[in-house]
Amino acid sequence: MLPVMADPTHVIDDLCAENDELDLLVADLSPEQWASGTPAPGWTVAHQIAHLAWTDRSALLAVTDAGAFQALVEKALAAPGSFVDDGAEEGARLPCDELLAGWRAGRDALQRALRAAPAGSRFPWYGPPMSAASMATARLMETWAHGLDIADALGAVRPPTDRLRHVARLGVRTRDFAHTVHGLTPPAEEFRVELRAPSGDLWTYGPADAAQRVTGPAVDFCLLVTQRAHRADLALRAEGPDADRWLGIAQAFAGPPGAGRPPKEGTR
């Protein structure tokens, strides 16, 4: 599969840009807008930002205090079905200005810690250990995906950018993981993935002569692997039975398989 990214600088820069763009969307919201429901059942805009803040704090502990992070892991193991929702609920109960300030402080502390990490560092996580580049990529993926939920709630549009190259790359790298969490044996051969970037560039992964292929818009692939849209609503094409199966189970996030989003009316 794809080699691990060596220098994390550009993905950390893109993570900061993604956070800043989302910040512009929520900075001046009224209390009523913070309480707006999002596509995630039971989650308001406040829950979404609280979840991002909670995960940033978890990542910061993983980078700076492995012992304290291990205590979080043990807490998660004790309540595997609720600890993420509990963290979001706790943060969502804070006053809006306090929640916003905490999110800003936490994400800034995390990006500084990732930049300061020695080359080659590996950090514990809820799945396999992560490099600084992988940690920043995962945070960018979540920030983009939850930012979409917030934009949907507010009736806003966030045009895709080429920062999605990190999400797309993560989606390709997690192909085997997606099979494993569904109890399936990953395919032995690599796939060819060709994605058209928002800028018009072509992003390619895997051997050019691979028999199994996935093609389409990069934003659609990112929506699929973050489970922000149903496959039926996306312009992705699979060639080969294994590639086709992958598009039905793809996920770039850690944890058990998500429920995903239902297809839009008219594509059911």
N, C-alpha and C positions, 0 to 999 in steps of 0.2 A: 504494500500500500504506500501512501505518500510518506516522504521523509518528514521527521519532526522539524519544525521551524527553529533555526538556531538563534537569530537575533530578534528579541521581542519588541524592539523599539517601535517599529511602525505599527504593530497591532495595538500596543499600549496607546500610541498617539490616536489611532482610530477609535479605540474605546473611549478616550476622553472626548473626542468629537461627537460620538454617538450619545454620550451622557449629556454633553452641552446642548445638543439639539433637542433632546427630550426635556431638558430643564426649561428651555424656552417655551415649551408647550404647557408646562404645569406651573411655572413661576408665579403667575398672576391669577390663578384660579380662585373662584369664590368657594366658600365652604360647601355650597350646594353642588358645585361642579366636582369637588373632591369626593362627594358622596355619590356621584353618578355610577351606575352599574356598568360593568364591562362585560365582554363576551365570556369571561371565566365565571361560571356560576357562583354567586355569593360574594364576588370580589368587586369592590368599588375601585375608583382611581386611587384612592388612598391605600387600599390593600396592595395594588400593583406596585406603587412606589415603596411601600413598607417591605414588600417581598424583596425588591431590588436592594434596599438598604440592609435588610437582614442577611442576604446572601453576600453582599460586599463585606459586611462585618465578619461573616464566617470565613470568607476567602482571606481577609486580612489576618485572622488568627492562624489560618493554615500556613501563611507565609512567615509570620513573625513569632508564633507561640504554638508549637506543635502539641504541647501538653494540654493547653486550653482547648485547642481544636479537638483533641481526642475526647474530651469531656462532652463536646457537642455531638460527636459521632455516637457516643454511648447513649446520650439523650435521644438521638434520632432512632437508634435501635430499639429503645424502650417504647417508642410511640411511632412506629414507621408510617402509620396511616394519617397522622395528624400534625407532625412537628412542623412541616412547611406551612400549613394553614394557620397553626397556632402563632408562628412568628409573624405572619402577615396580619393576623387579627390584633395582636398586641401592638404593632406599629400603627395600624389604622386607627386605633383609639386615641392616639396622640393628637394634640392640637396641630392644625395644618402647618403652621410656621415651624413648629418644632420637628415635625416629620420631615419637612423639606430641608431644614438645616442639618438634620442628622444624616439624611441621604447624601447631601453635598459633602459633608465632612468625611463620611465613611468612604465614599468613592475616591476622594482626593487622597486620603491616607493609603488606600489600596494601590492606586497607580504609583505613588511615590515608593511604596514598599516593593512593588514589582520592578521598578526601574533600578532600585538599589540592590536587588538580589544578585548574588554572585553568579557568574556564568555557569551553566550546567546544573543549577539548583533544581531539586524536585521537592514538591510540597504534597503533604497528605491531602486527600479529598474523600468524598463519599464513595467514589469509585477508585480507579487506579490513581497513583500519584501523578501530579501534573507539573510541567515546566512552567516558567513565567509566561512564555508565549501561549501555552495551552490554557493557562488560567485566564489570561487577558482575553483570549478568543472566546472562551466559555462565557465570560462576563459580557462581552460585546453581543454575543448571540442572545443571551437572556434580555439584555437591555433593549435590543432591537425588537424582539418578540413581544415583550411586555409593553414596550412603547407603542406597538401596533394596537394592542388591546386598549390602551389609554386613548389613542387617536380615534379609534372606533367609538368609544364612549362619548367623546367630545364632538364627534362629527367632523374631525380634522383629517387632513390627508398628509402623510409623510412620504414624499417622493423617495424611491429607492436610490441609494448611492453605491458607488463601487466599494464602500466599506463592507458590503455583503460578500466580498471575496473570502473573507475570513469565515463567515457562516457557511458558505458553500463548501469550502475546504473541509470544515469540521463535519459537514453532512456527508461528504465522501469518506472521510476517515472513520466515521462511526458505522459504516455499512455492516461490518461483522458484529459489532455490538448490538445493533438493532435486531439482527437474527437471533443472537444469543438470548436477549431478554424475552423473546417470543418462543424460546425453547426450540429454535431451529438451528440446523447446522449451516454455518456460513458457506457460500459457494467457494470452491477451491480457486477458481480463476478470477483475475481482476476484471473489472468492467471498464469500458470507455465512457466517460461523462463529458459532454460538451454543452456548455452553458453560455448564453449570450448575456453579457454584463449590461447594467443600466447605461454605461457609456457607449455600448456597441461593441466593445472588445469581446473576443471569444476566450473563455476560460476552459481549459482542457485538463483532464485527469485520466490516468491509465493509458494502456497501450493503444496506439492508433488502430491496430488490427484486431482488437478484442471482438469476440463474437457477440457479447452481451453489451448493450449500449443504452444510455439515457441521454436525451437531448431536450433542450427547451430553454426558456428564459431563466436566468439565474435567480431572479426574484421569486419565481414560481417554485423553483427547487428549494429555496430557503423557506418559503411559506410551508412547504411540505414537510421538511425535516424538523421544523419547529412546531408542526401541527397547528398552524394558524389558518389553514385552509384545507378543504377536502380535495383529494386527488381529482375528483370529477370536475372540479372548477378550475383546474390548472392546465396549462398548455405544455405538459410534459409528455414525452414519448419514450416508451421502453421497447427495445428490440431484444427478444430472447425471454424465455420463461423465468429465469432467475432474476433478471433485471426487472421484469414486470412484478414479481413477488416482492422485491425490495421496495418498490414505490408504494406498496400497500402497507408496509410496516416501518418505514424509515423514521428515525428520530435521532436528533443530534444532542439531546439532553440526557443527563444521567437519571437513573431511577427506573421504575417499572414502566411498561407501555402506557402511554396516555390514551384517553378516550378520543382525542382528536376533535375536529369540528365536523358537524353534519354538512352534507352538500347543500348548496343554495337551492331555493325553490326553482323548479324547472330543470334541475339536473339530477334529481333523485331517480 
